[in-house]
Amino acid sequence: MNVACRLLLALMIALTSLNAMSPERAEQFSDDTEIRIGNLIPYTGNLAEFGAIGKAEAAYFDMINARGGINGRKIRFISRDDNSDPTVALDLTRGLVEGGTMST
């Protein structure tokens, strides 16, 4: 690995670390009664056959919730259809990360 690649890697790690420590992230809402898990999967479009994976994941988390959740905390599985389109996936990812409740 040459020097330029090492410097670039070190810079990326440093910027990522600074972003993780930002005060804005510390002020986000935290709920002690649920665990949120976001998911993007193509339920429609060219890759719709992979939508079965999202349905299986939802069923699994429903089973976990029916058994009392994880340490008493229910799992809120937020699954969005990206329609096999990367531009839609980008917007949906932003919505999940920033708000956790973006709907399509």
Backbone as XML, in Angstrom:
<?xml version="1.0"?>
<chain id="A" units="angstrom">
  <residue number="1" name="MET">
    <atom name="N" x="0.862" y="-1.171" z="0.000"/>
    <atom name="CA" x="0.000" y="0.000" z="0.000"/>
    <atom name="C" x="0.900" y="1.223" z="0.000"/>
  </residue>
  <residue number="2" name="ASN">
    <atom name="N" x="0.697" y="2.109" z="-0.957"/>
    <atom name="CA" x="1.580" y="3.270" z="-1.023"/>
    <atom name="C" x="1.168" y="4.343" z="-0.014"/>
  </residue>
  <residue number="3" name="VAL">
    <atom name="N" x="1.999" y="5.354" z="0.102"/>
    <atom name="CA" x="1.819" y="6.399" z="1.117"/>
    <atom name="C" x="0.531" y="7.174" z="0.887"/>
  </residue>
  <residue number="4" name="ALA">
    <atom name="N" x="0.204" y="7.477" z="-0.354"/>
    <atom name="CA" x="-1.004" y="8.250" z="-0.649"/>
    <atom name="C" x="-2.260" y="7.489" z="-0.215"/>
  </residue>
  <residue number="5" name="CYS">
    <atom name="N" x="-2.295" y="6.193" z="-0.458"/>
    <atom name="CA" x="-3.452" y="5.388" z="-0.042"/>
    <atom name="C" x="-3.565" y="5.331" z="1.467"/>
  </residue>
  <residue number="6" name="ARG">
    <atom name="N" x="-2.439" y="5.222" z="2.146"/>
    <atom name="CA" x="-2.456" y="5.184" z="3.609"/>
    <atom name="C" x="-2.955" y="6.507" z="4.181"/>
  </residue>
  <residue number="7" name="LEU">
    <atom name="N" x="-2.499" y="7.618" z="3.602"/>
    <atom name="CA" x="-2.960" y="8.931" z="4.068"/>
    <atom name="C" x="-4.452" y="9.109" z="3.825"/>
  </residue>
  <residue number="8" name="LEU">
    <atom name="N" x="-4.923" y="8.678" z="2.670"/>
    <atom name="CA" x="-6.343" y="8.773" z="2.360"/>
    <atom name="C" x="-7.166" y="7.921" z="3.315"/>
  </residue>
  <residue number="9" name="LEU">
    <atom name="N" x="-6.713" y="6.719" z="3.602"/>
    <atom name="CA" x="-7.408" y="5.851" z="4.537"/>
    <atom name="C" x="-7.439" y="6.461" z="5.939"/>
  </residue>
  <residue number="10" name="ALA">
    <atom name="N" x="-6.320" y="7.015" z="6.385"/>
    <atom name="CA" x="-6.261" y="7.652" z="7.709"/>
    <atom name="C" x="-7.193" y="8.855" z="7.771"/>
  </residue>
  <residue number="11" name="LEU">
    <atom name="N" x="-7.266" y="9.639" z="6.709"/>
    <atom name="CA" x="-8.160" y="10.801" z="6.667"/>
    <atom name="C" x="-9.617" y="10.367" z="6.722"/>
  </residue>
  <residue number="12" name="MET">
    <atom name="N" x="-9.971" y="9.313" z="6.000"/>
    <atom name="CA" x="-11.350" y="8.828" z="6.010"/>
    <atom name="C" x="-11.735" y="8.319" z="7.392"/>
  </residue>
  <residue number="13" name="ILE">
    <atom name="N" x="-10.841" y="7.614" z="8.049"/>
    <atom name="CA" x="-11.125" y="7.115" z="9.395"/>
    <atom name="C" x="-11.286" y="8.272" z="10.368"/>
  </residue>
  <residue number="14" name="ALA">
    <atom name="N" x="-10.426" y="9.276" z="10.254"/>
    <atom name="CA" x="-10.505" y="10.436" z="11.146"/>
    <atom name="C" x="-11.819" y="11.186" z="10.958"/>
  </residue>
  <residue number="15" name="LEU">
    <atom name="N" x="-12.227" y="11.408" z="9.725"/>
    <atom name="CA" x="-13.480" y="12.122" z="9.476"/>
    <atom name="C" x="-14.681" y="11.322" z="9.949"/>
  </residue>
  <residue number="16" name="THR">
    <atom name="N" x="-14.646" y="10.017" z="9.759"/>
    <atom name="CA" x="-15.730" y="9.165" z="10.233"/>
    <atom name="C" x="-15.820" y="9.209" z="11.755"/>
  </residue>
  <residue number="17" name="SER">
    <atom name="N" x="-14.683" y="9.198" z="12.422"/>
    <atom name="CA" x="-14.665" y="9.258" z="13.880"/>
    <atom name="C" x="-15.228" y="10.577" z="14.378"/>
  </residue>
  <residue number="18" name="LEU">
    <atom name="N" x="-14.874" y="11.683" z="13.716"/>
    <atom name="CA" x="-15.388" y="12.995" z="14.118"/>
    <atom name="C" x="-16.899" y="13.070" z="13.932"/>
  </residue>
  <residue number="19" name="ASN">
    <atom name="N" x="-17.387" y="12.500" z="12.852"/>
    <atom name="CA" x="-18.821" y="12.501" z="12.601"/>
    <atom name="C" x="-19.567" y="11.676" z="13.654"/>
  </residue>
  <residue number="20" name="ALA">
    <atom name="N" x="-18.991" y="10.575" z="14.081"/>
    <atom name="CA" x="-19.640" y="9.726" z="15.078"/>
    <atom name="C" x="-19.712" y="10.410" z="16.437"/>
  </residue>
  <residue number="21" name="MET">
    <atom name="N" x="-18.808" y="11.330" z="16.707"/>
    <atom name="CA" x="-18.775" y="12.026" z="17.991"/>
    <atom name="C" x="-19.544" y="13.341" z="17.966"/>
  </residue>
  <residue number="22" name="SER">
    <atom name="N" x="-20.216" y="13.662" z="16.876"/>
    <atom name="CA" x="-20.890" y="14.948" z="16.772"/>
    <atom name="C" x="-22.013" y="15.061" z="17.801"/>
  </residue>
  <residue number="23" name="PRO">
    <atom name="N" x="-22.222" y="16.268" z="18.363"/>
    <atom name="CA" x="-23.277" y="16.444" z="19.364"/>
    <atom name="C" x="-24.672" y="16.228" z="18.794"/>
  </residue>
  <residue number="24" name="GLU">
    <atom name="N" x="-24.837" y="16.415" z="17.479"/>
    <atom name="CA" x="-26.143" y="16.218" z="16.853"/>
    <atom name="C" x="-26.606" y="14.779" z="17.021"/>
  </residue>
  <residue number="25" name="ARG">
    <atom name="N" x="-25.714" y="13.839" z="16.893"/>
    <atom name="CA" x="-26.060" y="12.430" z="17.025"/>
    <atom name="C" x="-26.443" y="12.101" z="18.467"/>
  </residue>
  <residue number="26" name="ALA">
    <atom name="N" x="-25.814" y="12.744" z="19.425"/>
    <atom name="CA" x="-26.103" y="12.465" z="20.832"/>
    <atom name="C" x="-27.493" y="12.937" z="21.230"/>
  </residue>
  <residue number="27" name="GLU">
    <atom name="N" x="-28.066" y="13.885" z="20.497"/>
    <atom name="CA" x="-29.365" y="14.433" z="20.841"/>
    <atom name="C" x="-30.522" y="13.666" z="20.212"/>
  </residue>
  <residue number="28" name="GLN">
    <atom name="N" x="-30.239" y="12.639" z="19.445"/>
    <atom name="CA" x="-31.308" y="11.890" z="18.795"/>
    <atom name="C" x="-32.146" y="11.149" z="19.825"/>
  </residue>
  <residue number="29" name="PHE">
    <atom name="N" x="-33.407" y="10.957" z="19.486"/>
    <atom name="CA" x="-34.354" y="10.289" z="20.360"/>
    <atom name="C" x="-33.956" y="8.844" z="20.576"/>
  </residue>
  <residue number="30" name="SER">
    <atom name="N" x="-33.975" y="8.441" z="21.819"/>
    <atom name="CA" x="-33.690" y="7.057" z="22.170"/>
    <atom name="C" x="-34.858" y="6.505" z="22.968"/>
  </residue>
  <residue number="31" name="ASP">
    <atom name="N" x="-35.302" y="5.326" z="22.605"/>
    <atom name="CA" x="-36.449" y="4.718" z="23.264"/>
    <atom name="C" x="-36.007" y="3.406" z="23.907"/>
  </residue>
  <residue number="32" name="ASP">
    <atom name="N" x="-36.287" y="3.264" z="25.199"/>
    <atom name="CA" x="-35.879" y="2.063" z="25.918"/>
    <atom name="C" x="-36.861" y="0.911" z="25.758"/>
  </residue>
  <residue number="33" name="THR">
    <atom name="N" x="-37.932" y="1.102" z="24.977"/>
    <atom name="CA" x="-38.920" y="0.042" z="24.836"/>
    <atom name="C" x="-38.865" y="-0.663" z="23.489"/>
  </residue>
  <residue number="34" name="GLU">
    <atom name="N" x="-38.064" y="-0.148" z="22.553"/>
    <atom name="CA" x="-38.004" y="-0.787" z="21.240"/>
    <atom name="C" x="-36.601" y="-0.712" z="20.655"/>
  </residue>
  <residue number="35" name="ILE">
    <atom name="N" x="-36.356" y="-1.618" z="19.734"/>
    <atom name="CA" x="-35.123" y="-1.638" z="18.955"/>
    <atom name="C" x="-35.545" y="-1.457" z="17.505"/>
  </residue>
  <residue number="36" name="ARG">
    <atom name="N" x="-35.015" y="-0.443" z="16.849"/>
    <atom name="CA" x="-35.379" y="-0.187" z="15.453"/>
    <atom name="C" x="-34.352" y="-0.810" z="14.525"/>
  </residue>
  <residue number="37" name="ILE">
    <atom name="N" x="-34.852" y="-1.521" z="13.529"/>
    <atom name="CA" x="-34.003" y="-2.115" z="12.501"/>
    <atom name="C" x="-34.576" y="-1.700" z="11.152"/>
  </residue>
  <residue number="38" name="GLY">
    <atom name="N" x="-33.766" y="-1.010" z="10.360"/>
    <atom name="CA" x="-34.185" y="-0.560" z="9.040"/>
    <atom name="C" x="-33.715" y="-1.514" z="7.961"/>
  </residue>
  <residue number="39" name="ASN">
    <atom name="N" x="-34.494" y="-1.615" z="6.886"/>
    <atom name="CA" x="-34.196" y="-2.562" z="5.820"/>
    <atom name="C" x="-34.717" y="-2.020" z="4.494"/>
  </residue>
  <residue number="40" name="LEU">
    <atom name="N" x="-33.894" y="-2.131" z="3.476"/>
    <atom name="CA" x="-34.321" y="-1.825" z="2.112"/>
    <atom name="C" x="-34.202" y="-3.092" z="1.299"/>
  </residue>
  <residue number="41" name="ILE">
    <atom name="N" x="-35.256" y="-3.406" z="0.596"/>
    <atom name="CA" x="-35.244" y="-4.622" z="-0.221"/>
    <atom name="C" x="-36.196" y="-4.412" z="-1.400"/>
  </residue>
  <residue number="42" name="PRO">
    <atom name="N" x="-35.892" y="-4.981" z="-2.552"/>
    <atom name="CA" x="-36.771" y="-4.805" z="-3.711"/>
    <atom name="C" x="-37.978" y="-5.734" z="-3.667"/>
  </residue>
  <residue number="43" name="TYR">
    <atom name="N" x="-39.092" y="-5.232" z="-3.180"/>
    <atom name="CA" x="-40.328" y="-6.015" z="-3.190"/>
    <atom name="C" x="-40.969" y="-5.973" z="-4.575"/>
  </residue>
  <residue number="44" name="THR">
    <atom name="N" x="-40.626" y="-4.955" z="-5.361"/>
    <atom name="CA" x="-41.125" y="-4.816" z="-6.735"/>
    <atom name="C" x="-39.938" y="-4.522" z="-7.646"/>
  </residue>
  <residue number="45" name="GLY">
    <atom name="N" x="-40.163" y="-4.555" z="-8.931"/>
    <atom name="CA" x="-39.100" y="-4.257" z="-9.891"/>
    <atom name="C" x="-38.428" y="-5.521" z="-10.396"/>
  </residue>
  <residue number="46" name="ASN">
    <atom name="N" x="-37.268" y="-5.323" z="-11.028"/>
    <atom name="CA" x="-36.552" y="-6.436" z="-11.658"/>
    <atom name="C" x="-36.070" y="-7.493" z="-10.671"/>
  </residue>
  <residue number="47" name="LEU">
    <atom name="N" x="-35.802" y="-7.099" z="-9.443"/>
    <atom name="CA" x="-35.259" y="-8.024" z="-8.444"/>
    <atom name="C" x="-36.285" y="-8.392" z="-7.382"/>
  </residue>
  <residue number="48" name="ALA">
    <atom name="N" x="-37.550" y="-8.392" z="-7.755"/>
    <atom name="CA" x="-38.638" y="-8.619" z="-6.796"/>
    <atom name="C" x="-38.561" y="-9.977" z="-6.109"/>
  </residue>
  <residue number="49" name="GLU">
    <atom name="N" x="-37.901" y="-10.958" z="-6.737"/>
    <atom name="CA" x="-37.820" y="-12.273" z="-6.097"/>
    <atom name="C" x="-37.050" y="-12.231" z="-4.776"/>
  </residue>
  <residue number="50" name="PHE">
    <atom name="N" x="-36.211" y="-11.202" z="-4.582"/>
    <atom name="CA" x="-35.499" y="-11.053" z="-3.318"/>
    <atom name="C" x="-36.399" y="-10.489" z="-2.216"/>
  </residue>
  <residue number="51" name="GLY">
    <atom name="N" x="-37.591" y="-10.060" z="-2.566"/>
    <atom name="CA" x="-38.550" y="-9.579" z="-1.578"/>
    <atom name="C" x="-38.931" y="-10.647" z="-0.567"/>
  </residue>
  <residue number="52" name="ALA">
    <atom name="N" x="-38.793" y="-11.909" z="-0.951"/>
    <atom name="CA" x="-39.079" y="-13.004" z="-0.016"/>
    <atom name="C" x="-38.148" y="-12.950" z="1.195"/>
  </residue>
  <residue number="53" name="ILE">
    <atom name="N" x="-36.944" y="-12.456" z="0.995"/>
    <atom name="CA" x="-36.006" y="-12.328" z="2.117"/>
    <atom name="C" x="-36.547" y="-11.324" z="3.127"/>
  </residue>
  <residue number="54" name="GLY">
    <atom name="N" x="-37.051" y="-10.198" z="2.647"/>
    <atom name="CA" x="-37.612" y="-9.184" z="3.541"/>
    <atom name="C" x="-38.823" y="-9.699" z="4.291"/>
  </residue>
  <residue number="55" name="LYS">
    <atom name="N" x="-39.652" y="-10.481" z="3.607"/>
    <atom name="CA" x="-40.828" y="-11.057" z="4.267"/>
    <atom name="C" x="-40.416" y="-12.060" z="5.337"/>
  </residue>
  <residue number="56" name="ALA">
    <atom name="N" x="-39.373" y="-12.842" z="5.059"/>
    <atom name="CA" x="-38.881" y="-13.803" z="6.049"/>
    <atom name="C" x="-38.290" y="-13.082" z="7.255"/>
  </residue>
  <residue number="57" name="GLU">
    <atom name="N" x="-37.569" y="-11.998" z="7.011"/>
    <atom name="CA" x="-37.012" y="-11.214" z="8.118"/>
    <atom name="C" x="-38.125" y="-10.635" z="8.983"/>
  </residue>
  <residue number="58" name="ALA">
    <atom name="N" x="-39.156" y="-10.100" z="8.352"/>
    <atom name="CA" x="-40.283" y="-9.540" z="9.103"/>
    <atom name="C" x="-40.955" y="-10.612" z="9.947"/>
  </residue>
  <residue number="59" name="ALA">
    <atom name="N" x="-41.132" y="-11.804" z="9.383"/>
    <atom name="CA" x="-41.746" y="-12.905" z="10.138"/>
    <atom name="C" x="-40.872" y="-13.309" z="11.323"/>
  </residue>
  <residue number="60" name="TYR">
    <atom name="N" x="-39.567" y="-13.317" z="11.125"/>
    <atom name="CA" x="-38.652" y="-13.666" z="12.218"/>
    <atom name="C" x="-38.752" y="-12.655" z="13.360"/>
  </residue>
  <residue number="61" name="PHE">
    <atom name="N" x="-38.760" y="-11.361" z="13.021"/>
    <atom name="CA" x="-38.852" y="-10.344" z="14.067"/>
    <atom name="C" x="-40.217" y="-10.360" z="14.747"/>
  </residue>
  <residue number="62" name="ASP">
    <atom name="N" x="-41.269" y="-10.718" z="14.012"/>
    <atom name="CA" x="-42.583" y="-10.896" z="14.639"/>
    <atom name="C" x="-42.546" y="-12.034" z="15.654"/>
  </residue>
  <residue number="63" name="MET">
    <atom name="N" x="-41.839" y="-13.116" z="15.307"/>
    <atom name="CA" x="-41.703" y="-14.235" z="16.229"/>
    <atom name="C" x="-40.939" y="-13.815" z="17.487"/>
  </residue>
  <residue number="64" name="ILE">
    <atom name="N" x="-39.865" y="-13.070" z="17.304"/>
    <atom name="CA" x="-39.087" y="-12.583" z="18.458"/>
    <atom name="C" x="-39.966" y="-11.709" z="19.346"/>
  </residue>
  <residue number="65" name="ASN">
    <atom name="N" x="-40.758" y="-10.814" z="18.725"/>
    <atom name="CA" x="-41.642" y="-9.943" z="19.506"/>
    <atom name="C" x="-42.713" y="-10.745" z="20.236"/>
  </residue>
  <residue number="66" name="ALA">
    <atom name="N" x="-43.243" y="-11.787" z="19.596"/>
    <atom name="CA" x="-44.262" y="-12.626" z="20.239"/>
    <atom name="C" x="-43.705" y="-13.364" z="21.448"/>
  </residue>
  <residue number="67" name="ARG">
    <atom name="N" x="-42.420" y="-13.608" z="21.446"/>
    <atom name="CA" x="-41.768" y="-14.285" z="22.578"/>
    <atom name="C" x="-41.260" y="-13.304" z="23.633"/>
  </residue>
  <residue number="68" name="GLY">
    <atom name="N" x="-41.635" y="-12.035" z="23.510"/>
    <atom name="CA" x="-41.248" y="-11.054" z="24.524"/>
    <atom name="C" x="-40.155" y="-10.104" z="24.108"/>
  </residue>
  <residue number="69" name="GLY">
    <atom name="N" x="-39.671" y="-10.220" z="22.893"/>
    <atom name="CA" x="-38.640" y="-9.310" z="22.414"/>
    <atom name="C" x="-37.255" y="-9.686" z="22.922"/>
  </residue>
  <residue number="70" name="ILE">
    <atom name="N" x="-36.387" y="-8.712" z="22.934"/>
    <atom name="CA" x="-35.017" y="-8.900" z="23.395"/>
    <atom name="C" x="-34.858" y="-8.118" z="24.688"/>
  </residue>
  <residue number="71" name="ASN">
    <atom name="N" x="-34.700" y="-8.826" z="25.789"/>
    <atom name="CA" x="-34.617" y="-8.195" z="27.114"/>
    <atom name="C" x="-35.797" y="-7.258" z="27.366"/>
  </residue>
  <residue number="72" name="GLY">
    <atom name="N" x="-36.962" y="-7.676" z="26.922"/>
    <atom name="CA" x="-38.170" y="-6.894" z="27.134"/>
    <atom name="C" x="-38.399" y="-5.787" z="26.120"/>
  </residue>
  <residue number="73" name="ARG">
    <atom name="N" x="-37.498" y="-5.613" z="25.189"/>
    <atom name="CA" x="-37.632" y="-4.566" z="24.168"/>
    <atom name="C" x="-38.137" y="-5.183" z="22.867"/>
  </residue>
  <residue number="74" name="LYS">
    <atom name="N" x="-39.191" y="-4.610" z="22.320"/>
    <atom name="CA" x="-39.757" y="-5.079" z="21.055"/>
    <atom name="C" x="-38.900" y="-4.580" z="19.899"/>
  </residue>
  <residue number="75" name="ILE">
    <atom name="N" x="-38.890" y="-5.353" z="18.817"/>
    <atom name="CA" x="-38.167" y="-4.967" z="17.611"/>
    <atom name="C" x="-39.138" y="-4.299" z="16.659"/>
  </residue>
  <residue number="76" name="ARG">
    <atom name="N" x="-38.786" y="-3.115" z="16.223"/>
    <atom name="CA" x="-39.572" y="-2.413" z="15.209"/>
    <atom name="C" x="-38.817" y="-2.542" z="13.892"/>
  </residue>
  <residue number="77" name="PHE">
    <atom name="N" x="-39.307" y="-3.417" z="13.041"/>
    <atom name="CA" x="-38.670" y="-3.696" z="11.758"/>
    <atom name="C" x="-39.263" y="-2.777" z="10.707"/>
  </residue>
  <residue number="78" name="ILE">
    <atom name="N" x="-38.468" y="-1.847" z="10.226"/>
    <atom name="CA" x="-38.916" y="-0.866" z="9.232"/>
    <atom name="C" x="-38.356" y="-1.304" z="7.885"/>
  </residue>
  <residue number="79" name="SER">
    <atom name="N" x="-39.196" y="-1.840" z="7.030"/>
    <atom name="CA" x="-38.763" y="-2.348" z="5.740"/>
    <atom name="C" x="-39.374" y="-1.503" z="4.630"/>
  </residue>
  <residue number="80" name="ARG">
    <atom name="N" x="-38.547" y="-1.083" z="3.714"/>
    <atom name="CA" x="-38.990" y="-0.241" z="2.594"/>
    <atom name="C" x="-38.673" y="-0.903" z="1.267"/>
  </residue>
  <residue number="81" name="ASP">
    <atom name="N" x="-39.522" y="-0.664" z="0.289"/>
    <atom name="CA" x="-39.359" y="-1.185" z="-1.069"/>
    <atom name="C" x="-38.546" y="-0.179" z="-1.883"/>
  </residue>
  <residue number="82" name="ASP">
    <atom name="N" x="-37.363" y="-0.592" z="-2.347"/>
    <atom name="CA" x="-36.546" y="0.311" z="-3.162"/>
    <atom name="C" x="-36.813" y="0.150" z="-4.658"/>
  </residue>
  <residue number="83" name="ASN">
    <atom name="N" x="-37.762" y="-0.708" z="-5.026"/>
    <atom name="CA" x="-38.194" y="-0.895" z="-6.408"/>
    <atom name="C" x="-37.036" y="-1.239" z="-7.346"/>
  </residue>
  <residue number="84" name="SER">
    <atom name="N" x="-36.011" y="-1.879" z="-6.820"/>
    <atom name="CA" x="-34.820" y="-2.263" z="-7.602"/>
    <atom name="C" x="-34.140" y="-1.063" z="-8.244"/>
  </residue>
  <residue number="85" name="ASP">
    <atom name="N" x="-34.250" y="0.105" z="-7.627"/>
    <atom name="CA" x="-33.707" y="1.344" z="-8.173"/>
    <atom name="C" x="-32.739" y="1.974" z="-7.167"/>
  </residue>
  <residue number="86" name="PRO">
    <atom name="N" x="-31.463" y="2.103" z="-7.520"/>
    <atom name="CA" x="-30.482" y="2.646" z="-6.595"/>
    <atom name="C" x="-30.768" y="4.085" z="-6.149"/>
  </residue>
  <residue number="87" name="THR">
    <atom name="N" x="-31.354" y="4.897" z="-7.024"/>
    <atom name="CA" x="-31.638" y="6.281" z="-6.621"/>
    <atom name="C" x="-32.747" y="6.330" z="-5.575"/>
  </residue>
  <residue number="88" name="VAL">
    <atom name="N" x="-33.729" y="5.467" z="-5.719"/>
    <atom name="CA" x="-34.787" y="5.373" z="-4.710"/>
    <atom name="C" x="-34.200" y="4.845" z="-3.406"/>
  </residue>
  <residue number="89" name="ALA">
    <atom name="N" x="-33.303" y="3.863" z="-3.515"/>
    <atom name="CA" x="-32.666" y="3.284" z="-2.323"/>
    <atom name="C" x="-31.887" y="4.345" z="-1.555"/>
  </residue>
  <residue number="90" name="LEU">
    <atom name="N" x="-31.216" y="5.236" z="-2.260"/>
    <atom name="CA" x="-30.458" y="6.300" z="-1.598"/>
    <atom name="C" x="-31.375" y="7.201" z="-0.786"/>
  </residue>
  <residue number="91" name="ASP">
    <atom name="N" x="-32.483" y="7.620" z="-1.388"/>
    <atom name="CA" x="-33.436" y="8.481" z="-0.676"/>
    <atom name="C" x="-34.059" y="7.762" z="0.520"/>
  </residue>
  <residue number="92" name="LEU">
    <atom name="N" x="-34.407" y="6.508" z="0.341"/>
    <atom name="CA" x="-35.005" y="5.740" z="1.438"/>
    <atom name="C" x="-34.006" y="5.524" z="2.575"/>
  </residue>
  <residue number="93" name="THR">
    <atom name="N" x="-32.751" y="5.273" z="2.224"/>
    <atom name="CA" x="-31.718" y="5.108" z="3.249"/>
    <atom name="C" x="-31.554" y="6.377" z="4.060"/>
  </residue>
  <residue number="94" name="ARG">
    <atom name="N" x="-31.516" y="7.510" z="3.361"/>
    <atom name="CA" x="-31.436" y="8.798" z="4.055"/>
    <atom name="C" x="-32.602" y="8.970" z="5.022"/>
  </residue>
  <residue number="95" name="GLY">
    <atom name="N" x="-33.794" y="8.634" z="4.568"/>
    <atom name="CA" x="-34.971" y="8.758" z="5.409"/>
    <atom name="C" x="-34.926" y="7.851" z="6.629"/>
  </residue>
  <residue number="96" name="LEU">
    <atom name="N" x="-34.443" y="6.622" z="6.442"/>
    <atom name="CA" x="-34.345" y="5.696" z="7.565"/>
    <atom name="C" x="-33.306" y="6.167" z="8.585"/>
  </residue>
  <residue number="97" name="VAL">
    <atom name="N" x="-32.171" y="6.632" z="8.093"/>
    <atom name="CA" x="-31.094" y="7.050" z="8.992"/>
    <atom name="C" x="-31.457" y="8.342" z="9.725"/>
  </residue>
  <residue number="98" name="GLU">
    <atom name="N" x="-32.019" y="9.295" z="9.009"/>
    <atom name="CA" x="-32.296" y="10.596" z="9.613"/>
    <atom name="C" x="-33.581" y="10.624" z="10.436"/>
  </residue>
  <residue number="99" name="GLY">
    <atom name="N" x="-34.583" y="9.870" z="10.013"/>
    <atom name="CA" x="-35.855" y="9.947" z="10.722"/>
    <atom name="C" x="-36.372" y="8.641" z="11.238"/>
  </residue>
  <residue number="100" name="GLY">
    <atom name="N" x="-36.103" y="7.569" z="10.542"/>
    <atom name="CA" x="-36.550" y="6.267" z="10.969"/>
    <atom name="C" x="-38.016" y="5.982" z="10.658"/>
  </residue>
  <residue number="101" name="THR">
    <atom name="N" x="-38.722" y="6.956" z="10.065"/>
    <atom name="CA" x="-40.136" y="6.733" z="9.808"/>
    <atom name="C" x="-40.547" y="7.110" z="8.396"/>
  </residue>
  <residue number="102" name="MET">
    <atom name="N" x="-39.606" y="7.250" z="7.475"/>
    <atom name="CA" x="-39.944" y="7.646" z="6.118"/>
    <atom name="C" x="-40.807" y="6.585" z="5.458"/>
  </residue>
  <residue number="103" name="SER">
    <atom name="N" x="-41.887" y="7.004" z="4.858"/>
    <atom name="CA" x="-42.765" y="6.041" z="4.194"/>
    <atom name="C" x="-42.713" y="6.244" z="2.693"/>
  </residue>
  <residue number="104" name="THR">
    <atom name="N" x="-43.087" y="5.193" z="1.969"/>
    <atom name="CA" x="-43.099" y="5.282" z="0.505"/>
    <atom name="C" x="-44.511" y="5.166" z="0.000"/>
  </residue>
</chain>
